[in-house]
């Protein structure tokens, strides 16, 4: 499908891969966004930043730049 940034509100996607490296990748994984996790896209701000998602039972807001690093299907 692409990245989490390209998903539309209401889409339920599964994380395939997290790009980036070092502290950025670690921070995303510590928030519960790991390979195989199901993510519900709840809202996308009018300018695309931030993206609000539900993952593992809680709400999470991600920057557009972070959402581009998360590959989903």
C-alpha positions in Angstrom: 0.0 0.0 0.0 2.7 2.5 0.9 3.4 4.5 4.0 1.2 5.4 7.0 1.2 8.9 5.8 -0.7 7.8 2.6 -3.4 6.0 4.6 -6.8 7.7 4.8 -8.9 8.2 7.9 -10.8 5.0 8.7 -8.2 2.7 7.2 -6.9 -0.2 9.2 -3.4 -1.1 8.1 -0.7 -3.5 9.3 2.9 -2.3 9.8 5.3 -4.1 7.5 8.6 -2.2 8.2 9.9 0.8 10.0 12.5 2.8 8.1 14.9 5.3 9.4 17.5 4.4 12.0 18.9 5.0 15.4 16.9 7.1 17.9 14.0 7.9 15.5 13.3 4.2 14.8 13.7 3.3 18.5 11.2 6.1 19.5 8.6 4.9 17.1 8.9 1.3 18.3 8.8 2.4 21.9 5.4 4.0 21.2 4.0 0.6 20.2 4.3 0.9 16.4 6.2 -2.4 15.7 6.2 -4.8 12.7 2.9 -6.6 12.5 0.9 -4.2 14.6 -2.5 -3.2 13.4 -3.0 0.6 13.2 -6.4 2.4 12.7 -6.0 5.8 11.1 -8.4 8.1 13.1 -7.7 11.6 11.8 -5.3 13.5 9.5 -4.9 17.2 10.1 -5.9 19.5 7.1 -2.2 20.0 6.2 -1.3 16.4 6.9 0.6 17.0 10.1 -0.1 15.3 12.6 -1.7 12.0 11.8 -3.8 10.6 14.7 -3.8 6.8 15.0 -5.0 4.0 17.4 -2.4 1.3 18.1 -2.5 -1.3 20.7 -5.5 0.2 22.5 -4.4 3.8 22.7 -4.3 7.1 20.7 -1.1 8.3 19.2 -0.3 11.4 17.2 2.6 11.1 14.7 4.4 13.8 12.8 4.1 13.6 9.0 7.9 12.9 8.8 7.6 9.9 11.2 4.5 8.5 9.4 6.5 8.5 6.1 9.0 6.1 7.7 6.3 3.5 8.5 5.6 1.1 5.6 2.1 -0.5 5.8 -0.1 -2.9 3.8 
